[in-house]
Amino acid sequence: VPHTLQVTTMGELKAGSTVNLEVDVVARYLERLMLGDKAASTGGITESFLKQHGYV
């Protein structure tokens, strides 16, 4: 993390700063974890799935 703080603008952030988090990789991992093999066969996370699980 110290290296990241030195080579990015993250070192300039303060508590409460607005940031943009890219969660695509994490979201795909969570989808597979929650749905198992069903995730691959259904084509991915849908808006309905997100609502059903309290994300929307």
Secondary structure, DSSP 8 states (H G I E B T S, - for coil): -HHHHHHSGGGG--TT-------HHHHHHHHHHHHTTHHHHHTS--HHHHHHTT--
